Amino acid sequence: MYYAIIFLPLLGAILSGFFGKNLGARNSEIITSGFLVISAILSWIALYSIGFNPDVDYIKIILFTWLQSGNLDISWALRIDTLTAVMLVVVNTISSVVHIYSIGYMSNDPSRQRFFAYLSLFTFAMLMLVTSDNFMQLFFGWEGVGLASYLLIGFWHHKESANNAAMKAFIVNRVGDFGFALGIFAIFYIFGSLDFDYVFSNASSFVNTDINFLSFEINAISLICFLLFIGAMGKSAQFLLHTWLPDAMEGPTPVSALIHAATMVTAGVFLVARCSPLFELSESMSSMIIFVGATTAFFAASVALVQNDIKKVIAYSTCSQLGYMFVAMGVGAYQIGMFHLFTHAFFKALLFLGAGSVIHAMSNEQDMTKMGGLRSVIPKTYILMIIGTLSLTGFGIPGVFGMAGFYSKDAIIESAFMAHSGVSSYAFWLLVAAALMTSFYSWRLIFLTFHGKSNASEENIKHAHESPYVMLLPLIVLAVGSIFAGIYFYDSFIDHSWKEFWSNSIFILESNHILEEIHHAPYLVKWAPTIAMIIGFVMSYKFYIKNKDIPFNLSKEHDLLYNFLYNKWYFDELYNYIFVKPPMKIAKILWINGDENIINRYGPDGIVKRINQITKRIVKIQTGFIYHYAFSMIIGVSIMITFYMFLSGN
């Protein structure tokens, strides 16, 4: 079963990628999508076989010996525990619905065999990452999703913007991956092994061990955690390494859904959860994770307030929600972070694919200010987007019922409050503020797109239509998950039976009681996210339904703040000034002064040019007449005799 779960996507990628022209577009779509559906079904079976079976610790399947060099001995093995099973469900379920959705969305693209091959390859790389049994194998999957994301973001390579976005994602992630690679080196240096079981079981022995790093004596465990977290920041687009994520929207919409909901951006959260035996031993790194996560949640939510591209609003929403997940990891509530990852996959995929349905209906228009009034044109998409929005904003009544996002996101906010530290208090208030902004920008998206008077061109309105059922059925599946995933899995993930559910995959110290303490959070703390959600909805309704002049007037009165948010806190401009322009200036100096004035001047335009000129003149001697050659020989012999006579005389 586990072989099928992992290798069916690879088989689909090979068949569609290498034999797609012979198979045809339709067969490629059916094969790759069918394989993913089978993998998804088997993944759910695996979750219930591992996570809900207390008699099974975890399953380890050794495939072959991979590397042997000195003390380094690495086998390629599949590790299946509860954490892996949850990720298998998330990755394969979302990927399968994205594959099916893409059959309709990409129906007119002549290169869709290649597209489906890339999708399946992306899925396989993520499966390799989550089933890894050692850090080297994990790094293979880590780089695999980076490569696949480059291929998918730049799939429409005829667009310069798509190529630039693909390069940006690849390069920014190299920064994080460099830190991750250093972390792996540090692990091998300290532990002498890269095997998860060995490293995690011996981690407590090195709590007081220091290591010399850049002439500083640093705690070994904290250094390892820091370097690993740098990698997580890059992949999960956390504050300072987030700039690639919005630009990734240049790829086809199904790619955005797969990247943002199930694969690449969740890899960083998975890494921290997998390495909980290390992160639990470093209090300083836990504080850093909380700070970065909370800052990311607030930053991304603030930027999403004023964006007009429907996909970029949802993209910044993903960035913000990932910040929530990292706050949970930082306070030691790894199970809650994974719970939000699980529920987020459903409603975020629903919102992205729903946005794709809107774009499909509007002839590829993505600007929400050029839409409006679409609820009567595409009513099914409207209802499904409402469900996704309710789940994202955390709609629900504490102690009664709520959407999927209500259970997981509110639990993170409660855990931040109950952590009782300075940085966790900082996180609590920023997360509540982010919850308010999330509600505001989510309903802003709904109101601008589906309500009010249409601002679309007559041509777009004329051709606007509801998506085919091959695109709507995946949305319905995701809508079911967005409604019920929270209440159904709440007990297993973070309530009464969480200890049995996570016992084989997530490690927490005996002093960590955060999952018990959140149930004793003050009444106002439990209601804070709901109150913030209601305030955000009311404000959005007043701004974009009751009085549409308010946002326009506010943007004029506070133009500095508006431009600050609209330009994403000017991070792209700042990075361009710091990291792009200086190397460009240096390159220009080397090009003009080095390449042009030295190498070219004395090389191709100097010595080589003179040799060519001399050669052209000498070549004229080659006339083909024997007496010319005889004369040349006589001259040569005369010169040699004269030279010899002078030498003899001296």
N, C-alpha and C positions, 0 to 999 in steps of 0.2 A: 504493500500500500504506500509506504513512504517513498519508495523509488518512483512510483507513478506520480505522486504529488509533486515531486521536485523536478523530475526529468521529462515529464510530458510537455511542459512549456518549452524546454530546450528542443525537443523533437519537433514541435510545431514551428519554432523559429528556423530550424534547419530546413525543414520541408518547404516553408514559404519563402525563405531567403534564397536558397540555392535552386529550388525546383519550381518556384512560383510561376515562371513563364510557361512551363509545361503543364502545371496543374490548372492554371487559370485563376483569375481573381476570386471568383465565387468559391471555388474549392479551397483556396488558401484561407479565405475568411472562415469557412465552415470548419476546416481542420484545426486551425489555431484556436478558434472560439470553443469548439467542442472539447479539445484537450484541456482548456482552462476550466470549463464547467466541471469536467471530471475531477480535476485537481481540487476545485473548490469544495465539491461534495465530500471527497475523501478527507479534506482538511477539517471539516466539521466533525467527521467521524473520529479523526485523530484527537481533536480537542476533547471530546467526550471520553475517549479511551484513556487519555493521559491526565487531563486536568480534573476530571470528575471520578477518577479511579484511585482511591488512596493506596491501593496495593502496588501501584506502579510508580517507581521513583522517576526514572527517565530512561530513555532508550538510546543506546549508542551503537551506531552501525559503522564499522570500519570498512572503507572501500579499498584503499591501497596505501602503501607507504609513499609519501610525497617527497620529503626532503630528508636527507641524512648527511650531516656535515659536522664533524667533531661532536660537541655536546648537543647540537641541534638535531632533533629527531621528531619529524612531524608526519603524522598520518592524516590522510584525507578521510574524515569521518563525519557522519551525520549525528547531531545531537538533538534529540526530540524530547523536550520537557514542556511544562505548561507555558512558559514564556514563548518558546518556539511555536507551540501549537496555536496560541493566540495570534501570533504574527502570520502563521500559515493561513489561518482563517481570514485575517484582514487582507493580506496580499492577494490571495487567490480569489476571494469573493469579489473584491473591488475590481481586480484585473479581468475577471470573467465578464462582469457586467459592462466594463469599459470595452472589451472586445466586441461584445454583442452590439452595444450602442454604436461602435465605430462602423459596423456593417452599413448602417444607415447614414451616419455622418460623413463617411469618406466614400460614399457610393460613386461619386463623380471624379474621384482622384485616380489618374491613370497609374500611379505608383503604389496602389494600396497593398499589393503583395509585400512590398518592402516595408510598408508601414506596419502591417500585422507581424512581420518577422521581428521588427524592432520592439514592438510591444511585448511579444513573447520572450525575447531576449532580455528585456528589462525585468520582466517578472522572474525569469530564471536567476538573474544576478541577485535580485533581492532575496530569493529563496536560498541561494548559496550563503548569503550573509546571515540570515536568521537561523540556519541550521548548522552553522560552523561550530566546531568543537575546540578550536584554538585561534589565537589572534592572527596568525598568518593566513589561515583560511578565511577568517572574517575580513581581513584586508583585501583578499581577492574579490569577494563579493562587494566590498565597499568601493573598490575601483571599478568593478563591473557596472554598478548602477551609475557611476559617474560617466563612464563611456556611453552607456545606453541613453542617458539623459542628453548627452551631447548630440547623439544621432537623432533623437526624437525632437528636441527643441529646434534643431536646425533642419528638420525634415523637409520643409519647403525652402530648399537651399537657393532657389532662384531669387528669394527676398534677402536683400542685404541686412535688414533688421533681424531676420531669423538667424543668419550666420553670426552676426555680432552678439546676439543673445546667447547662442550656443557657446561661443568662445568665452563670453563673460562668465557663464555658469561653470565652465570647465576650469578657467583660470582662478576664479575666487575659491573654488573648492580645493584647488591645489594648495592654497594657504592652510586650510584646515587639515588636509591630508598630510601635509608635511609635519604638522604637530602630532597627528595620529601615528605616523611612521616613527617619529622620535619616541613616542610613548611605548611603542612595541619594542624598540631597541632597549629602552630603559627597563622594561619588564624582563627581557632576556638577560640583561646585565645583572639585575638584582636577583632574579629567581633561577636563572639558568634553564628556563623552560618557557614555552609559550602555550602550554596546554592549560585549558580553563581549570580543570579539576585540581591540578598541582598548584597553580598560581593562587587560586581562591582559597584552597585549604591551608596554604602556608602564609597567607597575607598578614595575619595577626602577628607572626614572628618578626616582621620587619617594620612594625609600627614606630619603633624608636630608632630606626636606621636612617642615617643621613647620607647624602650623596653629593659630591662636588659637581655642580652644574654652573658653567660660565663663571667660575671662580667664587661661587656662593655655596655654602653648606645648606642644603635643602632637604627636608624630610623626604625620603624615597617614595613613600606611598602618596604623599601630596603632589610630588612632582609627576609621578605616573598619572595620577588622576587629572592634573592640570593639562598635560599633553593630550590625554585621551579626550578631554572635554573640548579642547581646541578643535579636534576633528569633528566632534559632535556639533559644535557651533557652526562649522562650515556646511555640513550636510543638512542640518536642520535650520539653516538660515537665521541664526540668532544675531542679536544686536552687534553691529560692526562687521559681521560677515553675512549680512542679509541681502546685499544689493543685487545678487543674481536672481533672486526668487521672482520679483515682479516681471523682470525681462523675460523669464522663462515662458511667459504667456504667448510669446511669438510662435510657439509650436501649436499644432492642432489642439482643439479643446479637450478631446479625450486624453491627450498627453498630460495636460494640466491636471485633470482629475486624478490620473494615476500617480503622478509625481506628488501632488499635494495631499492626497487622501491615504495612500497605502504604501508607497515605496520609498523614494529617496529621502524625503524630509523626515520620515519617521525613523530613519536609520540611527540618527543621533540619540533619540529618546531610547530606542532599543539598546544601544551601546551602554548608556548609563545604567539602565535596568539590569543588563547582563553583568555588568561589572559592579553591582551593588556590594559584593564583599570587599571591594577596594574603596568605593566612595563612602561607605559607612564608617571607615576608619580615618577619614580626613574631614575634620570639622571645618577647616578653612575653605576647602573646596566646596563643601556643601553650601557655605555662605555665598561663595562666588556664583554658584549655579542659581541660587535663589535670586541674587541681584540681577544677573544677566537675563534670566527668564522673565522676571517681573518688568524689567526695563523694556524687553522686547515686546511683551504683551501690550504695554502702554503705548510705546512708540508706534507699532504697526497699526493699532486701533486708531490712533490719532491721524495717521496718514490716510487711512481708509475713509475718513469722514468726508473728504473733499475730492476723491478720485471720481472720474466720470466713466472710465472704461470698466464695463461690467465684470470682466475677468480680473482686472487688477484689484478691484474692491475685494473680491473673494480671495485673491492671492494674498493680500495684506491681512485678511482675516485668518488665513492659514498660519501666517507668520506669528500673529498674535496668539492664536490657540496653542501653537508650539511653545510659546513662552509660558503659558499656563502649565503645560506638561512638565517643563523643566523646573518650575517652582515646586511642583509635587515631588519631583525627584530630589530636589535640594533639601526639602524638609524631611526626607526619609519616607515619604508616602509613595514608594515606587508603584505599588499596586493601584493607587488612584491615578497616577500618571498614565499607566498602561490602560486603565479603564477609560480615561479620556481619549487616549489614542484609538481605542477600539470603537467608541461611540462616534468620535470625530470622523472616522473613516466613512461612516454611512452618510451623515448629513453633509459633510463637505463634498464628497463625490456627488451627492444629489444636487447640491447647489452648482457645482461646476458643469455637470452634464445638463442641468436645467438651463444654465446660461448658454450652453452650446445649442440647446433647443431654441432659445430666443434668437441667437445669432443666425442659426439655420433659417429661422422664419423671416428674419430681417435682411436677408441677402448679405450676410457677413458684416453687418453693422454692429459695432461694439460700444459705441458712445451712448450712454443712457439718456443724455440730454436730447438725443435725436430719436427717442422712442416715445413711450407714453400710450396709454389706452389699449394695451395689448391683451388685457384680461378677457375681452370679448372675442379676440382674434385667435388666441391660443389658450383657451380656458383650462385644458388639462395640465399644460406646463405651469400655468399660474397656480393652480391648486398644489401641485407638487413642490413648486418653489416656496410656497407659503409653509408647507410642512418642514422643509429644510431650514427655513428662516426661524421658525418656532423652536426647532431643536438647537440651532446655533445660539440663539439668544437666551436659551435656558428657560423656556416657558414651562411653568409648573407651579404647584402649590406645595410648600414644604410639609411633609408628613402625609400628603394625600396622593398626588400623581403628577408626573411631569414627563416631558419629552426626554429623549436620550441624553442630550446635552445638559439638561437640568441636573441630572443625578451626578454626572462626572465633573462638570465644571464647578458646581456649587461645593462639591466635596473638596476640590482643590482650594477654593477660597477659605473654607472652614479649616482646612489643615494648615494654611498659612497663618491664620489667626491663632490657632492652638499651639503652634510651634514656640511661641513666647520668646522671641528674640528680636533684636533691633532690626535686622535685615528682613525677618519674616513679617514684622509689622509694616515695614516699607512695602513689601510684596502685597500684603493684604489690601492696603489702600489703593495701590496701583491696579490690582486685579479688579477691585470693585469699580474703579473709574473706567477700566477697560471694558467691563461688563456693560456699563452705561453706554459707552461709545459703540460697542458691538451692536447693541440693540438699535441705536440711532442709525448707523450706516447700513445695517441690514434692512431695516424698514425703508430707509431712503432708497435703496436699490429697488425694493418692491414698488414703492410709490412712483418713482421716476419711470420705471419700465412698464408697469401694468396699469397705472391709474392716471386720471387726468386726461387732458386733451393731447392727442397725438402730435408729436413734433417731427415725425418721420416724413421722408419725401413721399410724394404720391406713388413713385415707382416701387418703393419698398413696401408701402401699405398694400398696393395692388397685388403684389406677389407673396405677401405674408400668409403663412399657412401653418397648421399644426403639424408637428413632427410625425413621421410614420411610427407604427407600433413597435418596430424593431428598436426604435430609440426610446419610446415611452415605457415599454415593459421593464427595462433595466431601472428606470427612474422609480417605478412602482415598487420594485424589490428594495431599492435603497430607502424609499419612504417608509416601508414597513420597519426596516432596521432603525431609522431615525426616530420612530415612535416608540418601539418596544425594546430596543437593545439595552436601554438604561435600566428599566424596571426589572427586566428578566434576568440580567446578569449582575445586578447590584449586590446581591447576597454573596455570590461566589467571588466577585472581585474585591470587595472592600467591607462587606458586613460580616455576618456570623461565621461563614465557612471559608473565609479568605485564607486562614492559616493552612488548611488542608489543600486548598486549591493551588497556592503558590509555594508550598513548602519545598518543592524540589527545584526551584529555579530562582527565587529571589531571597537574598539573605538580609536580615536586619538584626541589629544588636538587641540584646535583652532589654536594654534601657530605652529602646525606641517603642513608645506606646502610642504613636500618633494616630493609628487607625482606631484605637479604642477612644482616644480623647476627642476626636471629631464628633462623636455621638453626644458629647457633653458640651458642645459649643453653645454660647449664649443665644437666646432666642433672636435677638436683633442681628447677630452674625449670620444665622441661618436664613433670615429674611433679607439681608443686605443685597445679595445678587438679584433677588426677585424685585425688590424695590428699584434697584438700578435699571433692571430690564424694563419696568413699567415707565419710569421717567424717560428713558431713551425712546421708547415707542411714542409717548405723548409728544415729546419734543419733535420727533420726526414727522408725526402726523400734522402738527401745527405748522411746521416749516414747509412741507411739500404737498399738503392737501388743503389746509384752511387758509393759509396766507403765504403764497409762494414768493412774495416780495421780501420776506424776512431773510432768507439765505443770501439773496442778491445784495441787500442793504448791508448785512453784516460783513460780507466779503469786501465791500467798498470801505466801510468804516474801519475795519481791522485788516487792511490789505497786507500789512507785514506778516501778521500771523497766518492769514490765508495762504500767502505765497510760500511761507515757511513750511506749512503742511502740504500744500500742493506739490512742492518741489522735494518732498520726502526728506525734510530736515537738511536738504542740500548735501546729503552724503555723497551722491554721485559726483557733484561738482568738487567737493572737498577731496575725494579720492583721486579725481582727475588732476587736481592741482598738486597733490602730494606725491602720488605714485605713478601718474602717467606723463605729465608734462616734463618733469626733470629728466627721466630716461630719454624722452623724445629729444630734449635739447642736447643731451650728451650724445645721443645717436647722430643728431644733425651735425654736431661739431666733428665727430669722428668721420662722418660721411664726407663732409666738405674738406676738412683739413687733412684727414688721414687718407681716405679712399681717393678723393678727387685730386688733391694737391700733392700727395706723396706717391701713393701706389700707382694711380693712373698716369700721373705726370712723368714719373721716372720708369714706369713699367710699360703698359700698352701704348701710351703716348710718347714715351721717351726711347729707352733702349730698344724695345721690340720694334717700334716704328722705324728707327734708324737701321736696324738689321734688315727689316723688310725692304727699305729703300736700297741698301747696298746689295741685297740679294737680287733685287729686280735688275740692277745694272750688271751684276756678274752673270746673270742668266743669259744676257744678250750675247755672251761669248759662245754659248751653245748654238752655233749656226748650222751645224750638220755638214760643213765642208772640211775635208781632211787636211788641207793646207793650213786652215786656221788652227786646227788642233796641233799640227806639227810645229807651227810657229810658236804656239803657247808652250809646247814642251821644250823648245829650244830656249825660250826666255827663262823658263823655270830652271832648266839645267844650268844656264849661265849664272843665274842668281845663286844656286847652290854651290857652284865651283868658286865663285867670287867670295862667298861667305866662308868656305873651307880654307881658301888662301889667306884670308885675313886672320882666321883662327891659328893657322900654321905659323904665320909671321909673328904673331904675338907669343 
